[in-house]
C-alpha cells in the first residue's frame, strides 16, 4: 500500500506524488497568480496554471516558469491552449533532496559510443 494513496492531499495544487512517477501531458486552459503568505513579510507571488480536464493546479516556481517560457515564449497569456509535459523528480532544497515537479524540455538525441569525441 502506498502511503500517498492513503494520505492524499486535499490541496488544490499538484504535488510530485500526484504524478505517481509518470510524465503527464497537460493542456494549459487558464493562467493566473496566487499570493502565498499574503500580508506577511515573506509573501511571494506565483504564476498558477490550470489544465483542461484537471482539478488541481500547478504553481510555477522560477525554474518551471522559465522553462515554459523557453518552450512557449515569455508572454504567459500565449500559453493558453498549449501543451506541456510534467514529471516528478528531486531537487536540492536547503541542503536536502526533496520531491518536486519539473517541465519536460527537449532532450538531444542519445549518442552512441562511437559518436563521443573523447
N, C-alpha and C positions, 0 to 999 in steps of 0.2 A: 504494500500500500504506500503510495506516495503522499508525504505529509502536505504537499501543496494542493493535492486534491481534497484533503480533509479540511485544511485551514485556508480556504480560498479567500482572496482579498475581496472586500466589498467596495473597494475604491473604484472610482470612475476612470482611473488611469492604468494603462498597461504596465505590467512588471515582467521581468525576464521569465519568471516561472510560468506565466500565462502562455508563453510560446511553446512550452513542452519540448524544448530542444530543437525546434524546427525553424526553417526560414519560411516566412509568411509574406506572400504578395498582398498588397493592400492598395486600394484606390482612394486618394485623398478627396473627401467630399466637402470639408469646411476647414477653415483656419481661423483661429482666434488667439487670445492671450489669456494668461492666468497669472494672478499675483499670489506668490507664496509668501507666507509670513506677513500678510498685509498689516500695515500700521506699525510694524516693528522695524528697528534699525537695519536688520539683515534681510529685509524683503527683497525678492527678486521677481522679475517678470520673465515668463517663458512663453514661447510660441506653442500652441496646442493644436494638434492635428486630429480631426475626426475622419473616420473612414466609412466608406459605403458598406452598409450591412453589419457594422460592428458597433457594440455599445461602448466599449472602452476607448479612451482617447490616449494619445501619446504626447507627453510633454517633451519638448525638444531641449536638450542641453546644447551648449555651444557647438560641441563636436558634431552632433547629429544635424543641427541646423546648417552648419557649414557644409557638411557632406551632401545634404539635399540641395543646398544652394549650388554646389559644384555640378551636380547632376541635372538640376532643373532650372537653374538661374536664381539670382539673388532676390528677385521680386516674388515674395511668397504668394501673392494673390494669383500668380500664374500657375501655381502648383495644383490648384483645384482641378480634379478630373485626371490627374496624372497618377501613375502607379509607382510605388516604391516597394522594396522588399526589406523586411526587418528580420533580425536574428538575435538570439540570446548569446552572450559571451561574458567575459570577465574584464574588469578594468581595475587599475590601482587607484584606491581612494584612501587618502590619509595613511598610506603605508600598508593597506590591507587589500587583498583581492576580493572584489565584490561583484555580484551579478549586475549585468546591465543589458540594454538593448542597443544595437547598432544598426546602421543602414548599410545594405549591400552596395558596394562600389564595383565598378568594372574591374575585373581581375585580368592581368595579362596572361596569355597562354602559357601553359607549363612547358618548360624546356626539357629536352632530352639531354642526357649526359654529354653527348657529342656537341650540343649547341653551346655549352657553357665555355666561355673564353678563358678560363684559368685552369 
